[in-house]
Amino acid sequence: MTDDANQSQISRLWRWIKSPPQVYVAYLVGLLLVWMVSFYAGTLNPRHGTGFGPPPISPPISAPKN
């Protein structure tokens, strides 16, 4: 019985959201959530691995001047 009640509430809510004024607000809220998550992910600092890292750059070897 509760599944039927939940299904009808969900379907009524979905029909309400799909009506023209609410769908614009739902779209903007979705865009805002995507922007906030991507902004937060962009501000996170990457973890640096514990390893040797890249090899050091050696100075170039010059040819003898003769």
C-alpha positions as CSV (number, residue, x, y, z in Angstrom):
1,M,0.0,0.0,0.0
2,T,2.8,2.4,0.8
3,D,4.5,1.7,-2.5
4,D,1.3,2.8,-4.3
5,A,1.1,6.0,-2.2
6,N,4.8,6.8,-2.8
7,Q,4.5,6.1,-6.6
8,S,1.5,8.5,-6.8
9,Q,3.3,11.2,-4.8
10,I,6.4,10.8,-7.0
11,S,4.3,10.9,-10.2
12,R,2.4,13.9,-9.0
13,L,5.6,15.7,-8.1
14,W,7.1,14.8,-11.5
15,R,4.1,16.1,-13.3
16,W,4.2,19.3,-11.2
17,I,7.9,19.8,-12.0
18,K,7.3,19.3,-15.7
19,S,4.9,22.2,-15.9
20,P,6.3,25.3,-17.6
21,P,7.2,27.7,-14.8
22,Q,8.7,25.0,-12.6
23,V,10.7,23.3,-15.3
24,Y,12.7,26.6,-15.8
25,V,13.5,26.8,-12.1
26,A,14.5,23.1,-12.0
27,Y,16.8,23.6,-15.0
28,L,18.5,26.6,-13.4
29,V,18.9,24.7,-10.1
30,G,20.4,21.8,-12.0
31,L,22.9,24.2,-13.8
32,L,23.8,25.8,-10.5
33,L,24.4,22.4,-8.9
34,V,26.7,21.3,-11.8
35,W,28.6,24.6,-11.6
36,M,29.0,24.4,-7.8
37,V,30.3,20.8,-8.0
38,S,32.7,21.6,-10.8
39,F,33.9,24.8,-9.0
40,Y,34.5,22.8,-5.8
41,A,36.3,20.1,-7.7
42,G,38.5,22.7,-9.4
43,T,39.6,24.2,-6.0
44,L,40.8,20.9,-4.5
45,N,44.5,20.5,-4.3
46,P,45.9,17.4,-5.9
47,R,47.7,14.9,-3.7
48,H,51.4,14.6,-4.5
49,G,52.7,11.1,-4.7
50,T,55.6,10.0,-2.6
51,G,58.2,9.0,-5.2
52,F,61.3,10.2,-6.8
53,G,59.6,12.5,-9.2
54,P,60.9,13.5,-12.5
55,P,64.6,13.2,-13.2
56,P,66.7,16.3,-12.8
57,I,67.7,18.2,-15.9
58,S,71.4,18.0,-16.5
59,P,73.3,21.0,-18.0
60,P,73.9,20.7,-21.7
61,I,77.3,19.4,-22.7
62,S,79.1,21.9,-24.9
63,A,81.5,20.9,-27.6
64,P,85.2,21.8,-27.2
65,K,86.3,25.0,-29.0
66,N,89.1,24.3,-31.4
